[in-house]
């Protein structure tokens, strides 16, 4: 089922693969540049590598309203607040780092 949104697109020039567009992503408060391409018949929407939208022309306006048919899962793009350095490194990694670069100043 299509998802109503306040997002809109302004179409740009036609390219070899599709049409360049500027998308105002009002729900996430950002502007994106992308490319609109026709959806191939019979191809699963989750393999497109992006969202599937229906563009709805506005009367006397160059903008198109966007109705989402399929939305790709998005990962959070804003950095999370941290209480210190990453803890992804293992002890073996830290030992190797110290062997190459030395221990941080002030540590014995």
C-alpha positions, 0 to 999 in steps of 0.5 A: 500500500502506498505511503502518503508523504510531504516529500516532493521532487523537482525533475531535472534533465533526462540522462542515459539511465533515467531522469535527474531529480532534486528531492525535498525529503520533508519527513527527514528535513533534508534535500537529496539529489537522485535519479528516477528510473522506470521500474522494470516489470516483474522485478521485485521492488526490494532489488531495485536499490532504492525507493519506489515512488509514484510522482503526482504532478501539481497544477501550475507548479514544477514540483511533483508530490511523491507517494511511496510504493516501497521504501528501502530500509535506511540506516541512521545517518546521524552519529550517535552520542558517544561517552568515549572512544570506540570499544570495537578494538580487541586487546590484540588490536590494541597491543599491535597498535602499541607495538607499532605506534607506542603507548599514548603519552602519560601511560606506562 
